[in-house]
């Protein structure tokens, strides 16, 4: 089984459809994705995309929040909207026999969302409460501060959830404008699969999408992380630990043919957990932290290397020094054949677990399409990992010495 790419034409707009037929269970699932409609596309109103998603989850004007939820529950239909960094996604799933009802309810929701002053106040109150709770979650505080440091002056610097000031200032017109300007055919993409054929799927999709306006395609920018190191220290009197978050630039764009090398390199450095360089040096050898991780984020709008650890307050300086030493050594000396062999064994051996469900396969095909890669390129990527030599990997690592330009966000007492 493999997901395929097709198109439907609605009001003169060709909308991509990623589809896979799977008759093993009598269920159908669908994602209506709007590209260029995430939190970095919300303009000056920080948190607007997520508030719009939560507003959409409040049902339709016709039924209200409770009536709409009751209609979904009566048929065991799952329907929810979420806003990420780059996309706004509405997910619908149900038994095959109830899917048309689900599509009808989604169409009703899109045509007449429950956008009222009362609903907005409810969502704003909930969001402000969530922001207050996060103020005592020092991992979140440090993570948000790291992005503020790395992407200072760009939309990437703001927390997706918004701030107390930005949420308090939101007006109903802001939500309505975001919905009408972003949730449009020109930004739409469908990911769908389950117990139906492509012909039936396309008919259902065309009917659903007909309620949307054509609109204008959103164009999203690209945001470079800072290249000159900077440190931000946030003092919190109630913390019993030091939270160290670090990050740096990484010279790679989405769709880069060398991405598979970065997967292997980052697995060895810090994303594999126990056995990674960071975990070995920081926890196993020096006992400075319970865990230490790093990862590489490669997206359409940004690319950066980041990592984090928690340590005792008195170990803060030593832990920070150790991170610098581990990354310096990694870039200078590369990895060993043993580390490469172990990374290959895990990445290739765990592959079946990444594509065992319908949603995983659809998600992978969406990622390939969204990043501009040919469908099926993930299989070729695995073959490239299998054939990767130690010299090629170490040459790649040496060429990315920019990860040593570390910036920090530290929450401490």
C-alpha positions as CSV (number, residue, x, y, z in Angstrom):
1,X,0.0,0.0,0.0
2,X,1.2,3.5,-0.8
3,X,-0.3,6.9,-0.7
4,X,-0.8,8.7,-4.1
5,X,-1.1,12.3,-5.2
6,X,-4.1,13.5,-7.2
7,X,-6.0,16.7,-7.7
8,X,-9.6,18.0,-7.7
9,X,-10.5,21.3,-9.5
10,X,-13.0,23.5,-7.6
11,X,-13.9,27.0,-8.8
12,X,-10.9,27.0,-11.1
13,X,-8.4,26.0,-8.4
14,X,-6.5,22.7,-8.5
15,X,-6.4,21.4,-5.0
16,X,-3.9,18.6,-4.2
17,X,-5.3,15.4,-2.8
18,X,-3.0,12.9,-1.0
19,X,-5.0,9.6,-0.8
20,X,-4.7,6.0,0.2
21,X,-7.4,3.3,0.0
22,X,-7.4,1.0,3.0
23,X,-10.2,-1.4,3.5
24,X,-8.9,-3.3,6.5
25,X,-11.2,-1.3,8.8
26,X,-14.5,0.4,8.0
27,X,-13.2,3.9,8.8
28,X,-12.4,7.1,6.8
29,X,-10.1,9.9,7.9
30,X,-9.4,13.3,6.3
31,X,-7.3,16.3,7.0
32,X,-8.1,19.6,5.4
33,X,-4.8,21.5,5.4
34,X,-4.4,25.2,4.7
35,X,-0.8,26.1,3.9
36,X,0.6,29.5,4.8
37,X,-2.0,29.8,7.5
38,X,-0.1,29.0,10.7
39,X,1.1,31.1,13.6
40,X,3.9,32.8,11.6
41,X,1.3,34.1,9.2
42,X,-0.9,35.8,11.7
43,X,0.7,39.3,11.4
44,X,0.8,41.5,14.4
45,X,-1.9,39.6,16.3
46,X,0.3,37.0,18.2
47,X,-1.8,33.9,19.0
48,X,-4.5,34.7,16.5
49,X,-4.1,31.4,14.5
50,X,-4.6,29.2,17.6
51,X,-7.5,31.3,18.8
52,X,-9.1,31.0,15.4
53,X,-8.7,27.2,15.5
54,X,-10.2,27.1,19.0
55,X,-13.1,29.3,17.9
56,X,-13.7,27.0,14.9
57,X,-13.9,24.1,17.4
58,X,-16.9,25.8,19.0
59,X,-19.3,24.5,16.3
60,X,-21.6,26.4,14.1
61,X,-24.0,29.3,14.6
62,X,-26.9,27.1,13.8
63,X,-26.3,24.5,16.6
64,X,-24.0,26.4,19.0
65,X,-21.1,24.8,20.8
66,X,-23.1,22.2,22.8
67,X,-25.5,21.3,20.0
68,X,-22.7,20.8,17.6
69,X,-20.7,18.7,20.0
70,X,-23.8,16.5,20.7
71,X,-24.3,16.0,16.9
72,X,-20.7,14.7,16.6
73,X,-20.9,12.5,19.7
74,X,-24.2,10.9,18.6
75,X,-22.4,9.5,15.5
76,X,-18.9,9.0,17.2
77,X,-17.4,11.6,14.7
78,X,-14.1,13.2,15.6
79,X,-13.7,16.8,14.3
80,X,-11.1,19.2,15.4
81,X,-9.0,22.2,14.2
82,X,-5.4,23.0,15.1
83,X,-3.0,25.7,14.1
84,X,0.8,24.9,13.8
85,X,3.7,27.1,12.8
86,X,3.1,26.9,9.0
87,X,-0.3,25.2,8.5
88,X,-3.9,25.3,9.8
89,X,-5.4,21.8,9.9
90,X,-8.9,20.5,10.3
91,X,-9.1,16.8,11.0
92,X,-12.2,14.6,10.5
93,X,-12.6,10.9,11.2
94,X,-15.4,8.5,11.6
95,X,-16.8,5.1,10.7
96,X,-17.4,4.8,6.9
97,X,-21.2,4.9,7.3
98,X,-21.0,8.2,9.3
99,X,-18.5,10.0,7.1
100,X,-21.0,11.8,5.0
101,X,-22.6,13.2,8.1
102,X,-19.2,14.3,9.3
103,X,-18.6,16.1,6.0
104,X,-22.0,17.8,6.3
105,X,-21.2,19.0,9.8
106,X,-17.8,20.3,8.7
107,X,-19.4,22.1,5.8
108,X,-21.8,23.7,8.2
109,X,-19.0,24.7,10.5
110,X,-17.0,26.3,7.6
111,X,-20.0,28.1,6.2
112,X,-21.3,29.5,9.5
113,X,-18.7,29.2,12.2
114,X,-19.8,30.0,15.8
115,X,-17.9,33.3,15.7
116,X,-19.7,35.4,18.3
117,X,-18.5,37.8,21.0
118,X,-19.5,35.3,23.7
119,X,-17.5,32.5,22.0
120,X,-14.5,34.8,21.7
121,X,-14.5,35.8,25.3
122,X,-14.7,32.2,26.3
123,X,-11.7,31.3,24.2
124,X,-9.7,34.3,25.3
125,X,-10.4,33.4,29.0
126,X,-9.2,29.8,28.4
127,X,-6.1,31.0,26.5
128,X,-5.1,33.5,29.2
129,X,-5.5,30.8,31.8
130,X,-3.3,28.5,29.8
131,X,-0.6,31.3,29.4
132,X,-0.7,31.8,33.2
133,X,-0.1,28.1,33.8
134,X,2.8,28.0,31.4
135,X,4.6,30.8,33.3
136,X,5.4,28.2,36.0
137,X,6.5,25.5,33.4
138,X,10.1,26.4,33.2
139,X,10.8,24.1,30.2
140,X,8.2,26.1,28.2
141,X,9.6,29.4,29.5
142,X,13.1,28.5,28.4
143,X,12.0,27.0,25.1
144,X,10.0,30.1,24.2
145,X,12.9,32.3,25.3
146,X,15.4,30.4,23.1
147,X,13.1,31.0,20.0
148,X,12.9,34.7,21.0
149,X,16.7,34.9,21.1
150,X,17.4,32.9,17.9
151,X,14.7,34.6,15.8
152,X,14.6,38.0,17.3
153,X,12.6,40.5,15.2
154,X,10.7,37.8,13.2
155,X,7.3,36.0,13.7
156,X,9.3,32.9,14.8
157,X,10.2,34.8,18.0
158,X,6.7,34.8,19.4
159,X,5.0,32.0,21.3
160,X,2.3,30.3,19.2
161,X,-0.2,30.6,22.1
162,X,0.3,34.4,22.2
163,X,0.9,36.7,25.1
164,X,-1.4,38.0,27.7
165,X,-1.4,41.4,26.0
166,X,-1.9,40.1,22.5
167,X,-4.7,37.8,23.5
168,X,-6.5,40.4,25.6
169,X,-6.4,42.8,22.6
170,X,-7.9,40.4,20.1
171,X,-11.2,41.5,18.5
172,X,-13.8,39.4,16.7
173,X,-13.0,41.1,13.4
174,X,-9.4,39.8,13.8
175,X,-10.6,36.2,14.0
176,X,-13.1,36.7,11.1
177,X,-10.5,38.3,8.9
178,X,-7.9,35.5,9.6
179,X,-10.5,32.8,8.7
180,X,-11.8,34.5,5.6
181,X,-8.3,35.4,4.2
182,X,-6.5,32.1,5.1
183,X,-9.0,29.2,5.1
184,X,-9.5,29.5,1.3
185,X,-9.3,27.2,-1.7
186,X,-6.0,28.7,-2.9
187,X,-4.3,27.5,0.4
188,X,-6.2,24.1,0.6
189,X,-4.7,20.6,0.4
190,X,-6.5,17.3,1.3
191,X,-5.0,14.3,3.0
192,X,-7.5,11.4,3.0
193,X,-7.6,7.7,3.4
194,X,-9.6,4.7,4.5
195,X,-12.4,2.5,3.3
196,X,-13.4,4.2,0.0
197,X,-12.0,4.5,-3.5
198,X,-10.4,7.6,-5.1
199,X,-13.4,8.3,-7.3
200,X,-15.8,8.5,-4.4
201,X,-13.3,10.4,-2.3
202,X,-12.9,13.1,-5.0
203,X,-16.7,13.6,-5.3
204,X,-16.9,14.1,-1.5
205,X,-14.0,16.5,-1.5
206,X,-15.3,18.6,-4.3
207,X,-18.7,19.0,-2.5
208,X,-17.0,20.0,0.7
209,X,-14.6,22.4,-0.9
210,X,-17.3,24.2,-2.8
211,X,-18.3,26.1,0.4
212,X,-14.8,27.8,0.4
213,X,-13.9,31.0,-1.3
214,X,-11.1,31.0,-3.9
215,X,-9.1,33.6,-1.9
216,X,-5.5,34.4,-2.4
217,X,-2.6,32.0,-1.9
218,X,-0.6,32.9,1.2
219,X,3.1,33.4,0.6
220,X,5.3,32.5,3.7
221,X,8.7,33.9,4.2
222,X,11.9,32.3,5.4
223,X,13.5,33.3,8.7
224,X,17.2,32.8,9.5
225,X,18.3,32.2,13.1
226,X,20.9,34.5,14.5
227,X,24.5,33.6,13.6
228,X,26.2,35.5,16.5
229,X,25.8,33.9,19.9
230,X,23.6,35.5,22.5
231,X,22.7,34.5,26.0
232,X,19.4,35.3,27.9
233,X,19.2,34.4,31.6
234,X,15.8,34.5,33.2
235,X,15.7,34.5,37.0
236,X,12.9,32.5,38.7
237,X,13.0,32.4,42.5
238,X,10.9,29.2,42.8
239,X,13.0,26.9,40.5
240,X,15.0,24.2,42.1
241,X,16.8,23.4,38.8
242,X,18.6,25.2,36.0
243,X,17.0,24.8,32.6
244,X,19.5,25.2,29.8
245,X,18.2,25.5,26.2
246,X,20.6,26.1,23.4
247,X,20.4,26.6,19.7
248,X,22.4,27.7,16.6
249,X,22.0,28.1,12.9
250,X,22.3,25.1,10.5
251,X,23.0,25.8,6.8
252,X,20.3,23.6,5.3
253,X,16.9,24.3,3.6
254,X,14.0,21.9,3.3
255,X,14.4,19.5,0.4
256,X,18.2,19.5,0.7
257,X,19.6,16.3,-0.9
258,X,22.0,15.9,2.1
259,X,19.2,15.8,4.6
260,X,19.7,12.1,5.2
261,X,23.2,12.8,6.4
262,X,21.8,15.3,9.0
263,X,19.4,12.6,10.2
264,X,22.4,10.3,11.0
265,X,24.6,13.0,12.4
266,X,21.9,14.4,14.7
267,X,20.9,10.8,15.8
268,X,24.5,10.3,17.0
269,X,24.9,13.7,18.6
270,X,21.8,14.0,20.6
271,X,18.4,12.9,19.3
272,X,18.8,9.2,20.0
273,X,18.5,9.5,23.8
274,X,20.7,6.9,25.7
275,X,23.8,6.3,23.7
276,X,24.0,9.7,22.1
277,X,27.1,11.9,22.6
278,X,25.3,14.5,24.7
279,X,23.6,11.9,27.0
280,X,26.9,9.9,27.4
281,X,29.0,13.0,28.4
282,X,26.4,14.9,30.4
283,X,24.5,12.1,32.2
284,X,26.5,8.9,32.1
285,X,30.1,10.2,32.6
286,X,29.5,13.4,34.6
287,X,26.1,12.9,36.2
288,X,25.1,16.5,35.4
289,X,21.6,15.8,34.2
290,X,18.9,13.1,34.0
291,X,18.6,13.7,30.3
292,X,20.1,15.8,27.5
293,X,18.8,16.0,24.0
294,X,19.4,17.9,20.8
295,X,17.6,18.0,17.4
296,X,17.6,19.6,14.0
297,X,14.4,21.3,12.8
298,X,14.2,21.7,9.0
299,X,11.1,23.4,7.8
300,X,9.9,25.5,4.9
301,X,10.2,28.7,6.9
302,X,13.2,28.0,9.1
303,X,16.1,25.7,10.0
304,X,17.9,25.5,13.3
305,X,19.7,23.2,15.6
306,X,18.6,23.1,19.3
307,X,18.9,21.2,22.5
308,X,18.2,21.2,26.2
309,X,18.9,19.8,29.6
310,X,18.0,20.3,33.2
311,X,20.8,20.3,35.9
312,X,21.4,21.3,39.5
313,X,21.7,25.0,40.1
314,X,25.3,24.6,41.2
315,X,26.2,22.5,38.0
316,X,24.9,25.1,35.6
317,X,28.2,26.4,34.4
318,X,29.8,23.0,34.2
319,X,26.8,21.7,32.1
320,X,27.0,24.6,29.8
321,X,30.8,24.1,29.3
322,X,30.2,20.4,28.6
323,X,27.7,21.1,25.9
324,X,30.2,23.4,24.2
325,X,33.0,20.7,24.5
326,X,30.7,17.9,23.1
327,X,29.7,19.9,20.1
328,X,33.2,21.2,19.4
329,X,34.6,17.7,19.5
330,X,31.7,16.4,17.3
331,X,32.4,19.0,14.6
332,X,36.2,18.7,14.8
333,X,36.6,14.9,15.0
334,X,33.4,13.5,13.6
335,X,32.0,10.2,14.6
336,X,33.3,6.6,14.8
337,X,32.5,3.7,12.5
338,X,30.8,2.0,15.5
339,X,28.5,5.0,16.0
340,X,27.6,5.1,12.4
341,X,26.8,1.4,12.3
342,X,24.6,1.7,15.4
343,X,22.8,4.7,13.9
344,X,22.2,2.9,10.6
345,X,20.9,-0.2,12.5
346,X,18.3,1.8,14.4
347,X,17.2,4.1,11.6
348,X,16.8,1.3,9.1
349,X,15.5,-1.3,11.6
350,X,12.8,1.0,13.0
351,X,11.5,2.1,9.6
352,X,8.6,-0.4,9.6
353,X,7.2,1.2,12.8
354,X,7.1,4.6,11.1
355,X,4.7,3.4,8.3
356,X,2.6,0.7,9.9
357,X,-0.6,2.8,10.2
358,X,-2.6,4.6,7.6
359,X,-2.1,8.0,9.2
360,X,1.6,7.5,9.3
361,X,1.8,6.7,5.6
362,X,-0.5,9.6,4.7
363,X,1.6,11.9,6.9
364,X,4.8,10.8,5.2
365,X,3.4,11.4,1.7
366,X,2.2,14.8,2.8
367,X,5.6,15.7,4.1
368,X,7.3,14.6,0.9
369,X,4.9,16.7,-1.2
370,X,4.9,19.7,1.1
371,X,8.7,19.8,1.1
372,X,8.9,19.6,-2.7
373,X,10.3,16.1,-2.8
374,X,9.2,13.3,-5.2
375,X,6.7,10.9,-3.7
376,X,8.5,7.9,-2.4
377,X,11.7,9.8,-1.8
378,X,11.7,8.5,1.8
379,X,12.5,5.1,0.5
380,X,15.4,6.4,-1.5
381,X,16.6,8.3,1.7
382,X,16.8,5.0,3.6
383,X,18.9,3.6,0.8
384,X,21.2,6.6,1.0
385,X,21.5,6.1,4.7
386,X,22.4,2.4,4.2
387,X,25.2,3.4,1.7
388,X,26.5,6.3,3.7
389,X,30.3,6.0,4.4
390,X,32.1,7.2,7.4
391,X,34.2,9.6,5.4
392,X,31.2,11.2,3.7
393,X,29.4,11.7,7.1
394,X,32.4,13.2,8.8
395,X,33.0,15.5,5.9
396,X,29.4,16.6,6.2
397,X,29.7,17.2,9.9
398,X,32.9,19.3,9.4
399,X,31.1,21.5,6.9
400,X,28.5,22.4,9.5
401,X,30.7,24.0,12.1
402,X,28.0,26.8,12.4
403,X,26.3,24.7,15.0
404,X,29.1,25.8,17.4
405,X,27.6,29.4,17.3
406,X,25.4,28.6,20.3
407,X,22.9,30.9,21.8
408,X,21.4,30.2,25.2
409,X,18.1,30.7,27.1
410,X,18.6,29.7,30.7
411,X,16.1,29.7,33.5
412,X,17.8,29.7,36.9
413,X,17.4,30.9,40.5
